[in-house]
């Protein structure tokens, strides 16, 4: 197609040149004396025939000029097509939009040392035969940045992420985690996904799934190279459908089938225990709150837990413990909102800095809960924050804010 367009352009240009030359040669029809006068640029050549012929030549030149401009104007819109004969589909557009989103928002402007524009050409120009092929290509592009916190999520993965952040999803109610490096002693391959816990009363619990089970297969998909998020996405689906899992337990393969249903994730658990102080030998009431992940509902869940500890039917705790071990983060705003329960009003929790160096301060509300709710602990109650190597992201922000702003012990 490109070759044919170029040939057509050459033909049109030849016609234009021919018309221009013909208009100039039209002067040869003049008398010899006038031709000689024209060559010598003599002013006295001005009889009627010569003037009319000259007018005709001028009109021909103007007409051919406009014709040339029209042809050039016609081909200017075709220039990009001639330069890059690519038929864009919705998949190509999505590839371009994904590249642009990373280009506009990524903080490291060296893009991990990658030729970022070359990567764009490779993903945008590619002819995709399926959505999965496109998703794989975009995932590989983003992974080349070398940033484990920057990933491409398929529509299904994104929907699962949003569901987790809001505390609502349709699945079987299990929490997954990778085997930590250098911490496993049972010869489980590093990176394998295991069951951390099951929700109380969930289909996973009813089906017999247990803590420590190694996920081998979900609905026919081998899970040995999948992340916990990818395995979790496979376990979710439409309400009433079956999730068929194959797990390894104590060296034996166990088949488990659970029926998917709407699950309200409980990102927190709480309670009170009585301990004996090793220093003073006196009894202490210790209230604990386990936060597994921050979501839009975490603040309300923690509020209810603290209110229960400080109710008339419960002994007020002498010490509070927030357990963030294994908390991979979740929703940053959920961590900021929860900070309202323990920090003084108007305290800055964290600064979020954009790639352009613009800083946004996320802070506790001016009318923070601690200043108005007498059922919650006052700011003098000793608080301890438990963290480990798997405490990350929003959980780190929460823990750091508690340590710096309120001098809580980590």
N, C-alpha and C positions, 0 to 999 in steps of 0.2 A: 504493500500500500504506500509506504514511504517513497519507494522508487518511482511509482507512478505519479505521485504528487510532485516530485522534483522534476520529472520529465514534462509534466504539464506546465510547471512554472517556467521552464526553459523555453517551451514553445511560445508562451505568452510574451516573454521577453523578446524573443526573436521577432514576433509580429510588431511589437512596439518599436524596436529598432528599425525595422523595414519601413514603418509608417514615417518615422522621423527622417530617414534618408530620402524617401520618396518626396517628402515635402520640400527638402532642400533641392533636390534635382528638378523640381518643377520649374525652377528659374531658367533651365536650359531651353524652355519653349519661347523665351524672349528673343527679340531681334539681336543679332550679333553685337551691334553697337551698345545695346543695353547690357548685354552680358559683360562686355569689356568695361563699361562704366561701373558695373557692380563690383567687378574685381578691383578696379582702381579707386573705388569709393568716391566717384566724382558726383558732385552735388547736382549738376545740370541734367542727370538722367531722371526725368520726372514726367514722361508722357503718360497718358491715361492707361494704356495697355500694361506698361511696366508696373504702375501702381496697383492695378487690379490683381496682377499675378503675384505681387509681393503680399497683398492682403490674403490671397488664397494660401500662400505658404505659411503665413503667420497663423491663420486659423487651423491649418493642419498640424502645426507644431503644438499649439495649445491643446487641440483635441487629443493628440497622441500623448501629451503630458498628463492630462486628466485620466486617460485610459490607463497609463502606467501607474498612477497613484491609486486608482481603483483596484487594480490587480494586486498591488502591494498590500493595500488595506485588507483585501480579501484573504490574503495568505498570512497576515500577521497573526490572527487568532489560531491558525493552524500550526504556528511555529512550535508550541509546546508538544503538539501531537507528533510532528516530524522528529523533534528532538527525543521524545520519550513516548514510544508507541505502546502505552500500558493501559489496559482496560481495567478501571477500578471497580471493585465490588464492595459490598458492605464489609467483608472481611478485611480488605485492604484499608478501608476507611478506619476500621477499628484499630488496625495496626498503627496507622498514622496518629490516631488520637491517643493511643497508649504511649507512644514515643513522646508525643508533645506533653502529656501529663507529667511524665518523669522529667523531661527537659525543663519544664517550668518550675517544678517543685523540689527537685533533688538538691540537697545542700552542697555536696562535693562537686564543684564545677569542673573538676578533672575527670569526672565519671569513672573513677577507678582506673585511670590510665587508658581507657578504651577510646577508640575512634568512634565517638558517639554518632556522628553523622553517617559514617559508613555502615554502622549497625542499622540506622534508619533505612537506608537504601535496601539492605538485605531483607528486612522484614516487610517493607511496604511494597516492593516490586514483586515479591514472591507470589506465585499462583497457588492458592490454597484449595484443596479439594474437600476439606471438612473443617468444622469448628474446632475439633480436637487438635488437628494439625496446626491451626492458628494459635490456639492456647499454648501448645507446646513450644512453638516458635517464640511467642512473647515471653513465656517463662524463661527460656534460655537467654533471651536478650537481657532481661532484667537481672538474671543470675550473674551475668558477666560483670556487673558492677562490683561484685565481691562483697556486698553488704547483706548479711543474713537477716537484717530487719526490713529489707526491701524485697517484696515478692509480688509476682503477678497472681491475682486470684481469679479463678474462673467464676462465672455467675453463680454456680452452685456453692463454691467455697465462700464467696462474698456473702451470699444469703445465710450460710451457716454462721459466719462471723457476726453478722448483724443480729441473728437470733440469739447467739451466746451473749452479746453485749446487752440485749434487752431482757435476757433471762427467760425467753420463750423459744421453744423449738419442738419439732416433731421427730422423735427418735426413740431410743431404748433406755436412756438415762445412765450412761457410764462416763466416767472421767478417765482420760488417757494421759499418759506421759511417756517420754523416752527413757530408756535406761541410762542413768548418768554415767559418764565415762569414769573408769577407774573406781567405781563404787560397787559394782555388781560382782559377786563372787560365785555365781552359779553358771558361768560360761555362756551367759546370754549375750548374743552379738550386740555390740554398742550401737545404739540407734534404733533397736527394736522397740516397737510400741507395746506397752504393757498397760493393764488396767490398774489405775490408781485407787478407784473406789466406784461404788455404784450408788445411785440416789435411793434413798429410803422409799420403798413401795414402788420402785420402777420396774418396767418389763425386764431389764437386765438382771435385777436382783431376783425377780420371780423365776427367771430362766436358769438361774444358778451360776451366773458369771461371778467370779471372785477376784479379789485384789491379788495382783501378782500374775494373773493369767496373761500369757503372751499371745497377742493377736497374730494369727497366721494368715487368715483368709476372711474376707467379708463379701458375701454374695458372689463368690467365684473369682474375686479379685485378690491376687496375692499381695500381702501387706508388708512383706519383709523390707521393701525399699521405700515405703511410704512414711510420711511424718504423722505424728498424732492427729494433727488437724485434718490431714487427708483421710485417715482412717475414720475419724469422727464424721466427716462429710459422707463417707460411704454408708455409715450406719444409720444416717437419717433418711427420711423419705416420707411418702404419703401415709396418713393415718390409716391403720388397719392392715398395712402390708407387712410381710415377714422379713426379718433381718436374719440371715443365716451366717453364723460365725463359726470359725474353726480356731480353737485356741490350744496352746500347749500348757499343760499343768503337771508339774512334777515329772516331766519327761514323757508324758502321755498326751496324745491328741484327743481333744474333747470337742464334739459338735454341739452347738447351742443355737436354738431358734427362739427369737423374741419378737413379739408383735409391737410395731411402732405405734406410739400414741403421743398426744401433746404432753410435753414435759415442762414444768416450771423449775428452772435451775435454782438450786439453793446454793448461792455462792458463799454463804456463811453458815457456821454452826457455833453454838455458844453453850456456856454452862458455868458452874461454880464448883470448886473443890476446896476442902479444908486441909491445910498443911500445917506442919509444926515448924516454926522458925528455928533454924539451926543455931542462930546467934543468941536469941533471947529465950528460946524454949517456949514461946507463947503460940497459941493457935492463930492462924491468919486465914481469912477468907480471900481466896484468889478467884477472880472472875476472868474467864478467858473467852476470846472471840477468834475463831479461825476464819480467815478470809482467803478463799481459794482463788478468786479472780474478781476484779473490779468490774462492775456493770452499772447500768443506770438505776438498778434497784438496791445496790450495796448500802447506800446511806440509810435507806429506810429499814433494811434488815438489821444493820448495826444499831440503829436507834431503838428498835424493838428489843434487841438483846440487852442493851444497857438499861432500858427502862424496866425490864423484867428483873435485872439484878438489883435495882434500886427501889423496887416496889415494897409495900408494907409486909408482904408475905415472904420476903427474902432478906437475908442478912446482907447489909451493904458491904461490898468487897473492900478489903484493905489495900489490895493490889489489883491492877488490871494487866492482862497479858494479851497482846495482839499477835497472833501467829500468822506470819506471812511466808512461812517455809513452803517452797514449791509453787508460790504464786507467781505466775509468768506475766502478770500485768493486767491486761484487759483494757477497759475503757479509761483513758486518762481523766476525763471529766468526772467519772465515778470516784476516782481517788481524791480529786479536789473537793468534790461534794462531801465525801466522808470526813475530810479534814475539818469541816465545819463543826464536827462534834467535839473536837479535842483542842483546836487552836483558837486563840483569841480572835475576835472579829477584825477583818481588814488585813490579816496577815497574808503575805505573798507565799504561795506554796511552791510555785515553779515559774521560771521564765521559758517561754517557747520562742526560739529564734529562727527566723526564716532564712532562706538562702541569700536574701538581700541584706541580711543583718538587722532586720526589723524585729524588735523584741516585744512580745506580748506577755504581760504578767497575769497569771491565773491566781486569784486570791480568794480567801474565805469571805463570806458575806459580811456586810457591815452590821447586820443584825443576826449574827451567828447563833446557832441553837444553844451553845453553852451559856450564852448570856441571858437566856429567857426560860429554859426548861429546867426546873428544879429536880426533875426525876432523873436527870443525867448526872454523871460524876462531875464534881467541881474540878478546877484545873490544878488542884493540889494533890489529887490522888496519884500515887506512884504508878507509872506505866512502863511496861517493858515491851519491846518489839522483838519478836523472834524472826530471824532471816537465815537463809542458807544460800548455796551456790545457785539454786534455781529461782531465787527471788529476783525478778527482773521488771524492767519497764515501769509501768504505773505503780507497781508495788514498791519499787526502789524510790520513786518520787515521794510516795506516802511516807515510807520509813525515814527518808532523809529529812523531810519536812518536820516530822515528829522529833527527830534528834536535834536539828538545828534550832527550830523555833520554840520547842518546849523542853528541850534537854532530856527527853526520854532516853532510857538506856536501850541500846541495841544488843 
